[in-house]
């Protein structure tokens, strides 16, 4: 019985390994019956046979071996991991995007370095430079800066995936986009189908430009004229969004429906309508791009275009880590979904 116990302890320590000492790559190699170089290839993702890989991993598990991340980074001249740069970590879409990247990175055993540029192109460039100095495997960004700045990042050796923005003239940068055009078109068609002809458009920030274009194009295709007095732009800030919504709804321009191009301006429209005692949807219908959590908590719940932020983050991470051999081509385009709730109805009859 004593001999059995001795063999168990030796097996746990591995051949020639002292009790209490952390297992080394040499211990794993000896236990698996392979060379140290083979163990190194297994843990660095190199080419080995399936049987050899299984033996090495089994030996590592028995010895509770932990590869040295510091040693790997010195040898490979990179620390690994993914850089992730977003405009604002508190933005609902960005929060979903971050969650998607983290979920995907976890499946690859990668870590994520996260930072926010807050709409500042210079700050974004500084963050990217710092991530490059830390030798990340690549960077995922919702970019604010010019394409030239990101081309220089690629030229320095980093893989870059752009999310929700097209970096014109930079075909070497992979892109994940959300089909906002189809989402806006579906929403406008729904409102027109309810009988609305005087539809206001409230926009805020750079994404609103493309969404306004889709709004105008869809109305033109449906034979509905755009009233320029009903197209209002704001800065992507709460005070500006509120002022734009108040200016539109207070002047009683005759809008029977309001399409808000984002959740910030949508929130402002809901607040102003409430303060003006406008009944939704009896007096005015309200819908927005971006199905944030509070949309279904409104009274009535808000009709919205759902944008798949989590899926966008997950797919961007896959492009960076799994699809390394993917040829540069067109962007990955993810679909939106029109979520119909109680905030839209037929226009009020005069």
C-alpha positions in Angstrom: 0.0 0.0 0.0 2.9 2.3 0.8 4.4 1.7 -2.6 1.1 2.7 -4.3 1.1 6.0 -2.4 4.7 6.7 -3.4 3.9 6.1 -7.1 0.9 8.5 -6.9 3.1 11.2 -5.5 5.8 10.7 -8.1 3.2 10.8 -10.8 1.9 14.1 -9.5 5.4 15.6 -9.3 6.5 14.1 -12.6 9.9 12.4 -13.2 12.6 14.0 -11.2 10.4 16.9 -10.1 10.8 18.1 -6.5 7.6 18.4 -4.4 6.3 21.9 -4.2 8.2 23.2 -7.2 6.0 24.5 -10.1 6.1 22.3 -13.2 8.4 23.5 -16.0 8.2 22.9 -19.7 11.1 20.3 -19.2 8.8 18.4 -16.8 6.0 18.3 -19.3 8.3 17.1 -22.1 9.7 14.3 -19.9 6.2 13.2 -18.8 4.9 13.2 -22.4 8.0 11.6 -23.9 8.7 14.4 -26.3 11.2 17.2 -26.7 10.9 20.6 -25.2 10.5 22.2 -28.7 7.5 20.0 -29.3 5.8 21.2 -26.0 6.6 24.8 -27.0 4.9 24.2 -30.4 1.8 22.8 -28.7 1.3 25.9 -26.5 2.2 28.4 -29.2 -0.3 26.9 -31.7 2.4 25.3 -33.9 2.1 22.3 -36.1 2.1 18.9 -34.2 0.2 15.7 -34.7 -3.2 15.3 -32.9 -1.8 12.3 -30.9 1.3 14.3 -29.7 -0.8 17.3 -28.9 -3.1 15.2 -26.8 -0.2 13.6 -24.9 1.4 16.9 -24.2 -1.9 18.5 -22.9 -2.6 15.5 -20.8 0.8 15.7 -19.2 0.5 19.4 -18.7 -2.9 18.8 -17.0 -1.5 16.1 -14.7 1.4 18.4 -13.7 -0.8 21.5 -13.4 1.6 23.2 -15.8 1.0 26.9 -16.6 2.9 28.3 -19.7 4.7 31.5 -19.0 2.9 34.4 -20.8 6.0 36.6 -20.1 8.3 34.1 -21.6 6.1 33.6 -24.7 5.9 37.4 -25.2 9.7 37.8 -25.1 10.2 35.0 -27.5 7.5 36.0 -30.0 8.0 39.7 -29.6 4.3 40.2 -28.8 2.2 40.1 -25.6 -0.9 38.7 -27.3 -4.4 40.0 -26.6 -6.6 42.3 -28.5 -6.9 46.1 -28.4 -10.4 47.4 -28.4 -11.1 51.1 -28.8 -14.7 52.5 -28.6 -16.1 56.0 -28.4 -17.8 55.6 -25.0 -18.0 52.5 -22.8 -21.3 53.7 -21.3 -23.0 53.9 -24.7 -25.5 51.0 -25.0 -24.3 49.9 -28.4 -20.7 50.0 -27.4 -21.5 48.1 -24.2 -23.0 45.3 -26.3 -20.0 45.4 -28.7 -17.6 45.1 -25.8 -19.5 42.1 -24.5 -19.4 40.4 -27.9 -15.6 40.9 -28.2 -15.0 39.6 -24.7 -17.2 36.5 -25.3 -15.3 35.7 -28.5 -11.9 36.4 -27.1 -12.6 34.1 -24.1 -13.2 31.2 -26.5 -9.7 31.8 -28.0 -8.1 32.2 -24.6 -7.2 35.8 -25.4 -7.4 38.9 -23.2 -8.7 42.3 -24.2 -7.2 45.8 -23.6 -10.1 48.3 -23.6 -10.0 52.1 -23.9 -12.4 54.9 -25.0 -11.6 57.8 -27.3 -14.7 59.9 -26.6 -14.9 61.2 -30.1 -11.3 62.6 -30.0 -9.3 61.5 -33.1 -6.0 62.5 -31.4 -6.8 60.5 -28.3 -7.7 57.5 -30.4 -4.4 57.7 -32.3 -2.5 57.9 -28.9 -4.4 54.8 -27.6 -3.7 52.9 -30.8 0.0 53.8 -30.5 0.1 52.6 -26.9 -1.5 49.3 -27.8 1.0 48.8 -30.6 3.8 49.4 -28.1 2.3 46.7 -25.9 2.5 44.4 -29.0 -1.2 43.3 -29.1 -2.1 40.8 -31.9 -4.6 43.3 -33.4 -7.0 46.2 -32.8 -10.8 46.3 -33.1 -12.1 49.9 -33.2 -15.2 52.0 -33.8 -12.9 54.6 -35.4 -13.2 58.3 -35.2 -9.9 59.2 -36.9 -9.0 59.6 -40.6 -8.3 56.5 -42.7 -4.7 57.6 -43.1 -4.1 57.3 -39.3 -5.4 53.7 -39.3 -3.4 52.8 -42.4 -0.3 53.7 -40.5 -1.3 51.3 -37.8 -1.6 48.5 -40.3 1.7 49.5 -41.9 3.3 49.1 -38.5 2.3 45.4 -38.5 -1.1 45.3 -36.7 -4.3 43.7 -37.9 -7.2 46.1 -37.7 -10.9 45.5 -37.8 -13.2 48.5 -38.1 -16.8 48.2 -36.7 -19.7 50.4 -37.7 -17.5 52.7 -39.8 -16.1 52.4 -43.3 -12.5 53.7 -43.5 -12.5 54.9 -47.1 -9.3 54.1 -49.1 -8.2 51.5 -46.6 -9.1 48.1 -48.2 -6.5 46.4 -46.0 -8.7 47.0 -43.0 -11.5 44.5 -42.5 -14.9 46.0 -41.7 -18.0 44.8 -39.8 -21.0 46.9 -40.6 -24.6 47.0 -39.5 -27.2 47.4 -42.2 -28.7 50.6 -40.9 -30.0 51.5 -44.4 -32.3 48.4 -44.4 -33.3 49.2 -40.8 -34.3 52.8 -41.6 -36.0 51.7 -44.8 -38.1 49.1 -42.9 -39.1 51.8 -40.2 -40.0 54.4 -42.8 -42.1 51.9 -44.8 -43.9 50.9 -41.6 -44.7 54.5 -40.7 -45.9 55.3 -44.2 -48.0 52.1 -44.1 -49.7 53.4 -41.0 -50.7 56.5 -43.0 -48.0 59.0 -42.0 -46.9 61.5 -44.6 -45.3 64.2 -42.4 -42.5 62.3 -40.8 -39.8 64.2 -38.9 -36.2 63.1 -38.8 -34.1 63.9 -35.7 -30.4 63.2 -36.2 -27.4 63.5 -34.0 -23.7 62.7 -34.7 -21.9 61.1 -37.7 -24.0 57.9 -37.9 -27.1 60.1 -38.5 -25.8 61.2 -41.9 -26.2 57.8 -43.6 -29.4 57.2 -41.8 -30.8 60.5 -43.0 -29.8 59.5 -46.6 -31.7 56.2 -46.2 -34.7 58.2 -44.8 -34.8 60.5 -47.8 -34.3 57.7 -50.3 -37.0 55.6 -48.9 -39.6 58.4 -48.8 -38.6 59.3 -52.4 -39.2 55.7 -53.5 -42.6 55.7 -51.8 -43.6 59.0 -53.4 -43.7 60.9 -50.1 -42.2 64.4 -50.1 -39.6 65.4 -47.5 -40.5 68.6 -45.6 -37.1 70.2 -44.8 -38.6 71.9 -41.7 -39.0 68.4 -40.3 -35.4 67.4 -40.7 -33.5 68.5 -37.6 -29.8 67.9 -36.6 -28.2 68.0 -33.2 -24.8 67.4 -31.7 -24.3 64.0 -30.1 -24.9 65.5 -26.6 -27.9 65.3 -24.3 -28.5 69.1 -24.1 -28.2 69.5 -27.8 -30.5 66.5 -28.5 -33.1 67.9 -26.1 -33.0 71.3 -27.7 -33.5 69.9 -31.1 -36.4 67.7 -30.1 -38.0 70.6 -28.2 -37.6 72.9 -31.1 -39.3 70.5 -33.4 -42.2 69.5 -31.2 -42.9 72.9 -29.6 -43.3 74.8 -32.9 -46.1 72.4 -33.9 -44.7 72.0 -37.4 -47.3 69.3 -38.1 -45.2 66.2 -37.8 -47.4 63.2 -37.2 -44.4 60.9 -36.6 -40.8 61.3 -35.4 -38.0 59.1 -36.5 -35.0 59.5 -34.1 -31.7 58.4 -35.7 -30.3 57.2 -32.4 -31.1 56.4 -28.8 -29.8 59.8 -27.4 -32.1 61.8 -29.7 -34.9 59.3 -29.2 -34.7 59.7 -25.4 -35.0 63.5 -25.9 -38.0 63.1 -28.1 -39.8 61.0 -25.5 -39.0 63.4 -22.7 -40.1 66.5 -24.7 -43.4 64.8 -25.8 -44.1 64.0 -22.1 -43.4 67.5 -21.0 -45.6 68.9 -23.7 -48.4 66.5 -22.8 -48.3 65.0 -26.2 -50.0 61.6 -26.3 -47.9 58.9 -27.9 -49.0 57.6 -30.3 -52.4 59.4 -30.4 -50.8 62.9 -31.0 -47.4 61.8 -32.4 -45.8 58.5 -33.2 -42.2 58.1 -32.1 -39.7 55.5 -33.2 -35.9 55.3 -33.2 -32.8 53.5 -34.4 -31.3 51.5 -31.6 -33.3 49.2 -29.4 -31.8 50.0 -26.0 -33.0 48.5 -22.7 -35.2 51.4 -21.7 -37.2 51.4 -25.0 -39.5 48.6 -23.8 -39.9 50.3 -20.4 -41.4 53.5 -21.9 -45.2 54.1 -21.7 -46.0 53.0 -24.4 -43.0 50.8 -25.2 -41.0 52.3 -28.1 -40.8 50.9 -31.6 -37.1 50.6 -32.6 -34.6 49.2 -35.0 -32.5 46.7 -33.2 -28.8 46.9 -34.0 -26.8 43.7 -33.2 -23.9 45.2 -31.2 -23.0 41.9 -29.5 -22.9 40.1 -32.8 -20.8 42.9 -34.4 -18.2 42.6 -31.6 -18.1 38.8 -31.7 -17.7 38.8 -35.5 -15.0 41.4 -35.4 -13.1 39.3 -32.9 -13.5 36.2 -35.1 -12.1 38.1 -38.1 -9.1 39.2 -36.0 -8.3 35.8 -34.4 -9.8 33.0 -36.5 -10.1 34.3 -40.0 -6.5 35.4 -40.3 -6.2 34.1 -43.8 -9.4 35.9 -45.0 -8.7 37.8 -48.1 -9.5 41.5 -47.9 -12.9 42.1 -49.6 -16.2 43.6 -48.9 -17.4 44.3 -45.4 -19.3 41.8 -43.2 -22.8 43.2 -43.2 -25.1 42.3 -40.2 -28.9 42.6 -40.4 -31.0 44.9 -38.3 -34.5 44.0 -37.0 -37.6 46.3 -36.7 -39.1 45.7 -33.3 -42.7 47.0 -33.4 -44.2 48.1 -30.0 -46.9 50.5 -29.0 -45.4 53.9 -29.7 -46.6 54.1 -33.3 -50.1 54.3 -34.7 -52.1 55.9 -37.5 -51.9 59.7 -37.7 -54.5 61.8 -35.9 -57.2 63.0 -38.2 -57.6 66.7 -38.5 
